Amino acid sequence: MKAEEVATIKSHIRDINLNLLTNEYNIKYDISKRYGIWQRFKKNWELIKYVTEIGGVLTGSRALNCFIIEGKQLFKRKPDDFDFLITEEMMYKIAEKFNIQWNLTDKVISVKKQLWTSYDSYGDGCTRRGAVDVHLIIKDSLSDFIEQDGVRLASFSSIVSEKLWFIDNLKKDNARKHFTDLTRIAINFQLMNMDYGK
């Protein structure tokens, strides 16, 4: 991505965040969009269910799919995996229940079909082999989320801010996905405003 492309998308995302703060948009959350009807039959279901029950905050593309603004989804993409923000205390509980080990300094633990691999961060240069089902991202505290029916979703602004961070800090190939996601959001936001005359 060229520097001017990155600057342009950052400008659009700033405008979206400002618009959401200063205008009265009808914002709803459809938590049913976080996974498909067959999810509960997959091997990672018990882990996902448990992390949700103890207060993990769903973030990333799956959470973005749940945001409905003026009756429209700004983001529609089938996500590859689940990203949860958790505290270190939550990670101890998860590790005990699912027999997951980590070295206590890693801040991202990636779990594939109940097999675990830990990574220091998304940008550490480690090569992931195959798809990862669940990323457990350890934070000092959980803030800036909404809760509906016992399900916590990271706020829209925090997710897009994280994607902007990825654009600046990941390798070009890995950053491209997040750039494409933000571009879709910016285009859909403009189309929605045209439809509703905002």
N, C-alpha and C positions, 0 to 999 in steps of 0.2 A: 504494500500500500504506500502511496506517495504521501508526503507530509501534508500537501494541500487537501488530500482526501480525508485524512485523519482530522485536520482542522475543521473541515466542513461538517463532518458527522458530529464532532464535539459541539459545534455551534448549534446544530439542529437539536441535539439532546438537551442543551441548556435551555433552548426555547421551549421545548416540550415540558421540562420540569417547571419553568416559570409559568407557562400556561396552566398547568395543573394546579399550581398554587394560587393563581390570581383569578381564574375563571371558575364558574360553578358547573363543573362537569358531573354527569351522572355516572359514578364509578361503582361497579359491583364486582363481586368475586365469585366465580363459579368453581368451587373446589373439586367438582367432579371431573374437571378437565386435567387434573394433575396426573391421572393414569387411566389406561383403558380398562375395559370390563374383564379382561383376562389376567390382570396384574396379580390378583390374589391367588392364582394358581402357579405363579412363578416362584423359583427358588428363593428369591430375595424378599418375598412378601413379608415374612415374619420379622426380618430386620427393619424394613420400611415401616411396618405397623408399630413396632416397638419404639423406634426413634420418634415417630409422630406422637405416640402416647406420652413419652417422657418430656415432650416440649421442644423437640428439634424443629428448626425453622427451615421449611422448604425454600430453596432459592434457585436461581438459574432459570433455564428455559421452561422447566415444568411449572414453576411459579408464574412466570410471565404469561403462560398459556391461560392462566386462571383470571387474569385481569380483563374486565369488560368495561369499556368506556363508551358512553352514549350508545350502549347496545351492541358494540362491536369489539371484537378482539383486535388489539393492535399487533399481536404476535401469534402466529400459528406455525409451529414446527414440531415435528415428532422428535422429542428429545432422546438422546442416546442413553442417559442415565439419570440418577437422582442425586441432587446436591443438597445436603443438609448442613445448616450452621448449628453447631452444638457447643456446649461448654466442656471444659476438661472433666468436670464432675460427671457429666452425662457420658463422656467417653469411657470412664471407668466402669459405669454400669453396663454399657454396651459390650465392652471388652469381656467383662465377666460372664454375661449371659451368652455371648456368641463365640467365646474363646478366641478373641482377636487380640493379638499382641502388637505393641508398638513401642518405640524407644523413648517415649515421654517427651521428646523434643519435636517430633514431626507434627505439623499442624494440619496435614491432610492425610487421611487414611482412606484408601480406595479398596472397596470390597467387591469382588466378583464371585457370584454364586457361592457365598460363604467362605471363599478363600480370600485372604487379606494380603495387601501389599501397602506399605506406607511410603509417603513421599513428603519431603520437607516443604514443598510448595508447588503450585502449578508451574512456576517458572524455573524449576531447578534443572531442567535439561534431561531428566530421566525419560527413557523411552518406555511407554506403556505398550504392552503386547496384548492385543485383543481389546474388546470392549470392557468397560468398567461399569458395573451396575449401580454402585452407590459410592458417592464421595462424602466422607464425614469431615467437615471443615471446622476445626477447633478455634473458637474465639474466646476472648477473655470475658465478654458479656454479650448477651443477645438483646439487641435493640432494633428499633425501626421495623416492626413487623405488625401485621394485622392477624387477628385470630377469628376463625369462624368454625363453629361446630367442633371445637377441639383441634382444629388444624391451623398451624401457624404458617403464614406466607411472608417472606421478606417483602418489604415495600417496593413498589415499582421503581422509585428513584434510587434505592440502594442497589437494586439488581442492575439497572443500566449503568450506574456509577462503577460497579464491579466490572462490567463488560468493557467500559472505557479503560479501566486499569489494565485489563488483559491486553487490549490493543497496544498499549504503550510498553508492556512488560513481557509479553510472550514472544516466542519466535514467530516469524512472519506467517508460516503455514498454520500454526495454531491460533494466531490472532485473527486470521481471515474470517473464521466462522463467527467470531464475535462482532467483527466489523459488518459482516453481512446481516447478522441479526439486528444490529442497531439501524442499519440502512432500511430494512423492512419496517421497523417500528416508525422511523421518521416519515417514510412514504405513507404508511397507513394512517398516521396521525394527521398528515396534511389532507388526505382524502376524506377522513372523517370530518375535519373542520369544514371542508367544502360542502359536504352533505348537510351539515347542521348549521352552516352560516356563522361559524364562530371565528 
